[in-house]
Amino acid sequence: MSLALALLLGAGLAGRGACAGSEADLKSAASALDEGRAADGERVAALVLAVNPDCPDALVLQGRILDRQGRPREARAAFEKAVRLAPANAEARYQLGLWLYRHQLHAEAVPHFEKVIALRPRDARAHAHLAEAFAAERERADLAYRAALRVNEGSFRDGFLDYYYGRFLLKEDRLDESRSYLDRAVALHPDERAVRYERGKLSLARKDYTAARQDAEAALALSDPAGLVLDLQVYYLLATVYARLGETELARKYAELSRSTEAR
């Protein structure tokens, strides 16, 4: 079963009465989103809402679609309406918390992720996002990451949890611990720029410049459609690594690229 279907069919969400008779359509819409057929998902979700405008699950789907369309305010409104209608709907809470987190409203996201965890204790994604929202509170963040690691399996698994926790540990200067998680993250996601870049930073901090060079060069060769790690960041890392290795010309080349890219 896909994750989207598990969310709708297996999570025991509240507000089901308002969705009565729409289960098959919700399943169809979830499948469409899960398979990348956004237009089909949008069409079916709209049909459900036309019949049941207070169906929380349909509102959650609508919010996800609106967010993908670059309509963030409307997406937030859909998530908030779903939460108002069904405060114990774990997926509505999760999607609203995620929206708030992505828009840097971390303090507002925290209670939603905490509620998701109370409703769905084995949701590793909610634990991990709670940890990210606690970034300024290191001990609470560490505890939340460890809670996520304990339940990171099944429908609510976070495939990038090793990367997130490894990055956190690097910031905490816990280099050996960070290495074990970032090594696992690279093994799982060798073609993700952010993962390679972060392990390159770790190797630089550990003064393993050859390893840092390998990951930095790999990061540069990988695209990053989500824009998590900019070319500028990779150029700066490469310039630093090459300088430490005594590769003067390459260090100069990437330092100049850093400056010219930043000036744009």
Buried (B, 14 or more C-beta within 10 A) or exposed (E): EBBBBBBBBEBEBBBBEBBEEBBEBBBBBBBBBBEEBBEBBBBBBBBBBEEBEBBBBBBBBBBBBBBEEEBBEBBBBBBBBBBEBBBBBBBBBBBBBBBBBEEEBBEBBBBBBBBBBEBBEBBBBBBBBBBBBBEEEEEBBBBBBEBBBEBBEEBBBBEBBBBBBBBBBBEEEBBEBBBEBBBBBBEBBEEBBBBBBBBBBBBBBBEBBEBBBBBBBBBBEBEBEEEEBBBBBBBBBBBBBBBBBEBEEBBEBBBEBBEEBEEE
